[in-house]
Amino acid sequence: MVVCGAESTEIDYLSGFRAHFKRRNLSVRVTKKPGSPLQLVQYAADRWGGADREFDQIWCVTDVDEYGDLTTAMNLATESGIELAVSNPCFEVWLLLHHSDQHGWLKDYRAVRTLLRKHVEVRTDKSLDFERDYGNARWRLAARRARLLAPEHGEHMANPSTRMWKLALVISGEDDDRDG
């Protein structure tokens, strides 16, 4: 289960990514629940947490942005067995990494959007075309680049960074460390 804290970008990307891998033994349900990181984790924990889980893994995809509750959300996620794919400053860092290396600090979504526009169309409604702009092997390159930006679980402190690489490996079936 993947719960996203946005209206369209993350949903479009993850839905396209999931469709790209037609794995019979994997069921991925993407749900949107806009809100802060804590609201997202609380929703996931209340709806799908607990010992009798419907899913093997529950992920929340969230940004650092200007939220003040990320640390609380991270603690609740750990207590609830929920994985976080945190992007700093925003999810679009993951999209940018499909097309270029990015090591320099990024102020906010607008700064990332400016760089991303050099490579793909960035729509005002924040929707995207996964197959056209992010399909094929670009995600593997993005995963390699993302892993170099910050230590795993330290993404919230490094700008730019994203833990989307880990979720991508899980969904693709290429997860190299399912227990860690």
LINZI-V994002 format. One record per residue. N is the residue number from 1. RES is the residue in one small letter. NEAR is the number of other C-alpha atoms within 8 Angstrom. D_CENTER is the distance of its C-alpha to the mean C-alpha in Angstrom with 1 decimal. Layout:
N/RES/NEAR/D_CENTER + N/RES/NEAR/D_CENTER
This chain:
1/m/10/12.5 + 2/v/11/9.1 + 3/v/14/9.6 + 4/c/15/7.9 + 5/g/15/9.7 + 6/a/12/10.6 + 7/e/9/13.4 + 8/s/9/12.6 + 9/t/10/10.3 + 10/e/11/7.1 + 11/i/13/9.8 + 12/d/12/11.7 + 13/y/11/9.2 + 14/l/9/8.3 + 15/s/9/12.0 + 16/g/11/13.2 + 17/f/10/11.5 + 18/r/11/12.9 + 19/a/7/16.2 + 20/h/8/16.4 + 21/f/8/16.8 + 22/k/6/19.8 + 23/r/5/19.9 + 24/r/5/22.5 + 25/n/4/21.7 + 26/l/6/18.1 + 27/s/5/17.3 + 28/v/8/13.9 + 29/r/6/14.1 + 30/v/11/11.5 + 31/t/9/12.7 + 32/k/10/12.4 + 33/k/11/13.8 + 34/p/9/13.8 + 35/g/9/14.7 + 36/s/10/14.3 + 37/p/13/12.2 + 38/l/13/15.4 + 39/q/9/16.1 + 40/l/15/12.9 + 41/v/13/13.6 + 42/q/10/17.3 + 43/y/9/16.8 + 44/a/13/15.0 + 45/a/12/17.7 + 46/d/7/20.5 + 47/r/6/19.6 + 48/w/10/18.6 + 49/g/12/19.3 + 50/g/7/22.6 + 51/a/4/24.6 + 52/d/5/25.0 + 53/r/8/21.4 + 54/e/5/21.0 + 55/f/7/17.9 + 56/d/5/17.7 + 57/q/7/14.2 + 58/i/13/12.3 + 59/w/12/8.7 + 60/c/15/7.6 + 61/v/13/4.4 + 62/t/15/6.5 + 63/d/12/8.2 + 64/v/12/11.4 + 65/d/8/13.5 + 66/e/4/16.9 + 67/y/8/16.2 + 68/g/5/18.8 + 69/d/9/17.6 + 70/l/10/14.6 + 71/t/7/17.0 + 72/t/8/18.4 + 73/a/13/15.1 + 74/m/10/14.4 + 75/n/8/18.0 + 76/l/11/17.8 + 77/a/13/14.8 + 78/t/9/16.8 + 79/e/7/19.9 + 80/s/9/18.5 + 81/g/8/16.9 + 82/i/15/13.3 + 83/e/10/10.4 + 84/l/11/7.9 + 85/a/13/4.5 + 86/v/14/6.2 + 87/s/18/6.6 + 88/n/17/10.3 + 89/p/15/11.8 + 90/c/12/9.1 + 91/f/13/6.1 + 92/e/10/9.2 + 93/v/14/9.6 + 94/w/13/7.4 + 95/l/11/9.8 + 96/l/13/12.7 + 97/l/14/12.4 + 98/h/11/13.2 + 99/h/9/16.5 + 100/s/6/17.5 + 101/d/7/17.4 + 102/q/7/16.7 + 103/h/6/18.1 + 104/g/6/19.7 + 105/w/6/18.7 + 106/l/9/17.1 + 107/k/8/18.6 + 108/d/9/16.2 + 109/y/9/14.6 + 110/r/7/18.1 + 111/a/9/18.3 + 112/v/13/15.2 + 113/r/10/16.4 + 114/t/8/19.7 + 115/l/9/18.6 + 116/l/12/16.5 + 117/r/9/19.6 + 118/k/6/21.5 + 119/h/7/19.7 + 120/v/7/18.8 + 121/e/5/19.7 + 122/v/10/17.7 + 123/r/7/19.0 + 124/t/5/20.1 + 125/d/5/18.5 + 126/k/8/15.1 + 127/s/10/15.1 + 128/l/10/14.7 + 129/d/10/16.4 + 130/f/11/14.2 + 131/e/9/17.3 + 132/r/6/19.1 + 133/d/8/16.6 + 134/y/11/13.9 + 135/g/11/15.7 + 136/n/6/18.1 + 137/a/6/17.4 + 138/r/10/15.4 + 139/w/11/12.1 + 140/r/7/14.2 + 141/l/10/15.3 + 142/a/14/12.0 + 143/a/13/11.2 + 144/r/9/14.7 + 145/r/10/14.4 + 146/a/15/11.2 + 147/r/11/13.1 + 148/l/7/16.0 + 149/l/12/14.7 + 150/a/11/14.6 + 151/p/8/15.5 + 152/e/7/13.1 + 153/h/6/12.7 + 154/g/8/14.2 + 155/e/16/11.2 + 156/h/12/12.2 + 157/m/6/15.6 + 158/a/10/15.1 + 159/n/11/14.9 + 160/p/14/13.3 + 161/s/15/10.6 + 162/t/17/7.0 + 163/r/15/6.4 + 164/m/13/4.0 + 165/w/12/7.7 + 166/k/10/8.6 + 167/l/10/6.8 + 168/a/10/8.2 + 169/l/11/11.4 + 170/v/10/11.7 + 171/i/12/11.5 + 172/s/9/13.7 + 173/g/6/16.1 + 174/e/7/16.2 + 175/d/10/14.9 + 176/d/5/17.6 + 177/d/5/17.5 + 178/r/6/16.9 + 179/d/3/18.8 + 180/g/3/17.6
